[in-house]
């Protein structure tokens, strides 16, 4: 049944052709196997919890398109709604009903008062920052190391501990002036935030953070005297006239039915000035959004002077996919995701314990990730902690899972994503693969490539 050939000849052939015409052979770097070695699998179709590659292998999918596929692949109702939408024409360059309904759904479920639809999470964060700068008349953006907000120039900057003085672009091609206007602080570090505001407070336009980071592996916001890191940031921004941007591109509508992580009753709420969404709200199509306070959003073109636009923004097919997905994502769906995440996280932890591999499982809502630490570690609170991993063990684990028909994120710094379609058969398939893969991780030696 779901076994994986040792030599993925068809994927290898496609990969060779891809590399001849596309840098690295992939259209987004996370899809390459550069962190784990080997040949990326070329997927030809997917249904429910399963991916099928060009070599005829099947895999239980724990990537879910990096988050969006909350209901599983090719959900019959989403597929039918999309097919009907396509048959009405795919793009008109005019306002349409699906975009009104999707915006209404987002406003109803989240703290945002007004929302603008865009086509990618990157566009959403880029536009939110422009708007925050326009609203405050300030330039500086504060972000946290290890948080990913898309490939926006200002958000790729990594300044290290030298903060403003030693700002260097995190990627060649980002102008130094742009990087210099970005302060990168350690996640969960309130003293660093306080120091940044003490020194640069009147220049800070906004603080942007993942509501519950998943892009360095899952690192939950820390609580101090009952106040979570998000609430602390919202309060600090308010005190200094800066805007608080909560990036929920990954967490929004995945961690809970409400678009905002933390509004599940287990955590105190906070109200961001601006929020960004993507992934799940597009239902597997390019749709994303940013929104927030009505007085801030009023500055956007055509009501206000801050320009923002998009030929395919609010595309009717993408909005139909997103809207259908959100309407089908009931409380039962989130309860199922929660149970599935618990079963998988506990089983993974048991397998590593049995194999004698130091590890840590961290969770926020239905997202979780596994850190194969060098030694036993109680908690990972920031990017520096997340980076201290035995990557050779992850590589061996990843490939042993892949060979047994389980598709994990090909990186040690990513969350695992489950879907409503992960039924008992899919879950049991993963559980059966874990012990041997954990033993492969135990046997791996540093420097070994897969
Ligand atoms: C994926 C992601 C983005 C970028 O979204 P794209 O659609 O890939 O541009 C931004 N922020 C967060 C938190 C994300 O996880």
Boltz pocket constraint, residues with backbone or C-beta under 6 A from the ligand:
constraints:
  - pocket:
      binder: B
      contacts: [[A, 66], [A, 119], [A, 120], [A, 121], [A, 122], [A, 123], [A, 125], [A, 148], [A, 149], [A, 150], [A, 151], [A, 210], [A, 215], [A, 247], [A, 248], [A, 249], [A, 250], [A, 251], [A, 278], [A, 279], [A, 288]]
      max_distance: 6.0
